[in-house]
């Protein structure tokens, strides 16, 4: 669980910004969203393959962009 101690003379906005950054770093929200819905094993496999294809396409697109320059 992420927590932030508010320092003296620190605005609430700054403390909130530090808290959000800490939560993001710990991937708390990502884990919460991932475990909120049950996926069947076949669906998990399809999602994993989809992410892999997307990652490869992104890699190839960036590689092509670098070759142009």
Secondary structure by P-SEA (a helix, b strand, c coil): cbbbbbcccccaaaaaaaaaaaaaaaaaaaaaaaacccccaaaaaaaaaaaaaaaaaaaaaaaaaaaac
